[in-house]
């Protein structure tokens, strides 16, 4: 069953009920940074890249959408959150403070989000697909997990993990136990899918075509850790890649989408088939 789709109009209210913002001239989309996936030493280079990206590209944007799995694991206790992500959270908070709307999508690794990102950082948080209008484009946005057919086992597991009783039970674990345990489990899950079998045409037919039929003219997803951009008859399907090996993101500017790779502190336009692949 598809998750309900929320709709956000173009030029909607800014953060905290601010006056309506003008139609965005540059919109950023990225996903699957998986911060916290390794040890602190292993994770630092990726965190450095993401912070540099947010600090360079974020202030130039009029809206930022993070399409899931920003963190390899995120869980909020009543008085504690994972401490390793302070610099990234601070970069996001600075964007929000500057009046740039930042939307956080819960992915399959960081869906246990409650009030911290909204109340302390100022992000808008969504737990499912979102339909927005930016620059006159009607865009369907989702992390991507569970949208394609044939993964009933995963859908069952997702329903269990997102059950409020399961969440309440997990919260009984002390953070010093619960957070390392979840990171260990998350690391194992990244090796359960055969990335070599990725078929962007099949995925477009499964995910994008039904949304095009419903009126969207662009569909963007994360989750699959491959970077692809298919364009047909004025409609765009983008798979955003990741920040584990690809360092890719998308920009909407002048009503047109571009897929880019972050290289040496700047974005380089990505060729249509460029991709390095990486584990989910």
N, C-alpha and C positions, 0 to 999 in steps of 0.2 A: 504494500500500500504506500502510495506517495505521501510524503509529509505535506501538510497544508502550506500554501504559499502566501506569504505576507506581501503586501503591495505598498511601495513608497513612491509618492509622486515626485516629479522633478521640482527642483527649487523648494524643497520642503523646509520645515523649521530647522534651525541650527541647533547645536548642543545646548541643553539647559533651557529650551524655549526661546532661544535667540530669534531675532527677526529672520524671515525667510532668506536663504542665501541665493545669490544669483545662479543661473544655469552654469554648471561646472565647465571650465575651459580645459581642464586636464584631470582625469580620474585615474587612480592607481588600483590595480588588482593583483594580489599575490597570495600564495598559499604554501603550506607544507614546509615550514622552516624546521619543525621538529626540534626546537630548542630544548636542551636537556637530555638529548638522546644518548650522549656518552658521558664520560667523566667531565669534571669541570675543565680540565686541561684540554680534552678533546673537543669540547663544545665551544671553547672560547673563540677560535677562528670563525666559526659560523655565526656566532653572536656578534662578533665585530663587523662582519659583512652586513648583517641585517640592520644593525644600528647605523652604520654608515649609509646604507640605502635609505633608511627612514629619515635621517638627518639631511641628506642631499635631495632626495626626490619628494619627500613628504611636504616640505614648505612650498613647493612649486605646484602642489595638487590642490584641488578644491574639494576632493573627497577621496577617502582611502577605504578600500574593502579588503579585509583579510579573510580568505575563503577556507579557513579551517586548518587545524594542526599547526598553528603557530608554535604551540608547545607540544613536546612529545608526551607530556602528561601534565594535567592541571587539575587540582582538586582543592576546594576551599573548605577549611575547617572554620569553626566559629571565630577563632582568634589566630589563625595561621593560614598562610598561603606559601607555595614553593618560593624559596628565597633567591634562587639562582637567576631569576629573570629581571632583576631590578633595572638594569640599564635599558633593556627593551621597553619595559613598562614606562620608564621615565621618558623615553623618546616618544612613545605614543601619547603620554600625558601632555607633552609640550605641543604636539600637533593639535590636540583637542583644545588646549589653552589658547592657541593661536586662532581658534575658530574653525578648524578644519574637521568636518564630520568623519569619524573613524568607526567603521562597523566591523565587529568581530563575529565570525561564524564559528560555532562549535563544531569541530571535526570529530572523527572517530577516536582521536587520541586526547582531545582536550574539551570534551563536551560537558564535563562536570563543573560548569561555571555557574556561579550564583551572583552575588551582589558586588563583588570587589571591582571587577572591570568597569561596571557601570557607575558605581558610586564614588570610587576612589580615582579611577583613571579617566572616566567620562566617555568611554566607548558605548556605542549602541551594540547590544548583544542579541543575536538571533540563533535559535536552536534548529532551524530548518531552512529550506529554500526561501529566497526572497526575490520578489520581482520589483525592479526599480526602473525609473525613467531618467536617463541622463543624456543630455545633448540631443534630445528628441529620439533616442534609441530606447526601445522597450527591451529590457535585459533581464533574463532569468539567471540568478546566481545561486549556487549551491556548493557545498563541499564536494559532493559527488558519491559518497558511500551510500549503498542501498538503492540507487536510482535505476541501475540496470537490472535486467531479469537474471534469474538463475542462481542467486546466492541466498537461499532460504536459511542455511545454517548461520550465516553472518547476521541476517535480519533477526533471527531468534536471539542470538547472543546480544545484539544491540538492545533489543527490547528488555532483556534481563538486566543489563548493565545500567540502563537508564531508568529502571524502576525505582521509585522513591524509597521503597523499603530496602533495596540493595544499597542505595546511596547512604541511607541512614545507618545501615549495618556497617558499612565501610568506615563511616565517620567515627565509629567507636574505636577504631585502631588509632594508636598514637601516631602523629605525623612522622616521627622518626622511624616508624615501622611501615606505615601505609604508603608514604611517598617512595621510598626505595623499592618496596614490593611492586608498586605499580610501574615504576621505571623498568624493572627487570621484566615484567610481563609485556610491557610495550615493546621492548627490544626484541623479544621473541616473536611478537606478532608481525614485525616488519619482514620476516623471512617466510611468511606463510603463503605468499602470492607469487606466481610466476610472471615476472615483469616482461620476459621475452615474448609472452603471448599477447601483449598489448596490441589491440586492433582499433585504430582511431575511427575507421569507417563504421565498424560495428557499434562503437560507442556513440557515434553521432546518430546512428539510426535508433539506438535505444534511448538516448537521453535528449538529444537536441531536436530531432524531427518532431516528436510529440509536442514539444514546447513551441516550435515554430508554428505548428498547426493551431495552437491555442492563441497565437497572436504575437509571441515574442519574435524579435528580429535578431537577437543575439543570445547565446547561451554560454556561460563561463562556469567551469568546474575546476576543482583541484583534485586531490586524493590519489590520482593515478601516477604521479611523479614522472610524467613525460610531458614535454612541451610541444603542443601542436596548435596550429591555427588553420582552420578550413573556412573558406569563404565561397558562397554560392548565391548568386542572384540577390546580392545586397544583404545576405544573412551571414552571421559569423558564429562559428563554434570554436571556442578556445579551451584547451586543457592547459592549465597554468604551469605545469612542471613542479619544481621544488627548489629548496635551498640546501639540499644535501650534496648534490653533484651538479645540478643545472643552473642554479642561481637565476631563475627566470621570473618574469612578471609581465603584466600587460598594462598598456596605457590606452585610454580613450581620449582622443584629442581631435577637435574639429569633426566629431561624429564618426571617426574612423578608429578601429582598433589596430594596435601594433603589439607584437610579442617581442620582448627584449631580454637580453642576458646582461646581468651586472658584472662588468669586467673592469678591474683596476679603477674602481671608483666612478664608473659611468655606465650608462646603458648602451648596449650595442644591439641593433636590430637583428632579430633572429630570422634566418632563412626558414622557409616553409617546413622543411623536413629535418631541421637541425634538432638533435636530441642526443643525450648521452645515456639516458635511462638510469634508474636508481631504485633501490629497494624501498617499499612503502613502509 
